Amino acid sequence: MSEVVRLQLIGLSVVGCGILILLFIRATFVRVIGFVAIVLGLFTLVALSVPQMASLPPVEEKFDMATVKTPTDMATIGQKIFFSKGQCALCHTIGPSESARCPDLKGIGAKLSREFLFESLTQPQAYIYLDYRHEGAAKEYPARMPYINKNPIGLSRNEILSVIAFLQQMSGEPISVTVAELEAPGQAPAAPVKAAQSGPVAVAEAH
Ligand code: HEC
């Protein structure tokens, strides 16, 4: 039984109760309540007969371990995450763009090591990559790279590894992330792949 049908039944029974009260009960106060019940019940029924528009949250990428057999499968999932849940494409382009507010990620998998990629995503303030696309001194980008492993984006470790696989694949690099590194559901988290401690913020002077 769908939710709407259930609510309609409730509305109908409220109206029914109201009618029974009006038919069989003489006390004025109770009759008023019965009348109110009929009005409210009818109101609900009318409201429910208006076509419903479901607004469901976007479908989340299911990380089904059974379907991930090769690093290429991981990259495929990573690509979907890049353009959906990870929100990377809101800021980054793959290939140069005039309007880009953030670094172009074309070839990033070849430019950065896998550890550095992981750190760029999970400790974005540890090393800030500056904007060199204009005359004069490099500036900070107007936007900030968010912590990808924390809310609101909050990618899991598996999802981050998949995004790295995608970044390497689209840069024409061999994928160095392996399926064996993925955590099975319910398994205790493996030691994080951490390359550097979050020390004082270093700003890249030259690249
Ligand atoms: C709110 C905008 C925003 C979002 C969303 C975002 N980034 Fe970034 N990202 C930036 C900015 C700004 C920088 C440059 C400053 C810095 O290095 O922290 C950056 C830097 C990076 C770098 C380092 C670039 C370099 O050349 O050193 C990588 C890699 C990266 N982002 C990947 C990603 C991935 C993958 C995602 C999605 C999971 C993502 N970003 C989501 C804004 C964003």
Boltz pocket constraint, residues with backbone or C-beta under 6 A from the ligand:
constraints:
  - pocket:
      binder: B
      contacts: [[A, 81], [A, 82], [A, 86], [A, 87], [A, 88], [A, 89], [A, 90], [A, 91], [A, 92], [A, 101], [A, 102], [A, 103], [A, 104], [A, 105], [A, 108], [A, 112], [A, 117], [A, 120], [A, 121], [A, 124], [A, 125], [A, 127], [A, 128], [A, 129], [A, 130], [A, 141], [A, 142], [A, 143], [A, 144], [A, 145], [A, 146], [A, 148], [A, 163]]
      max_distance: 6.0
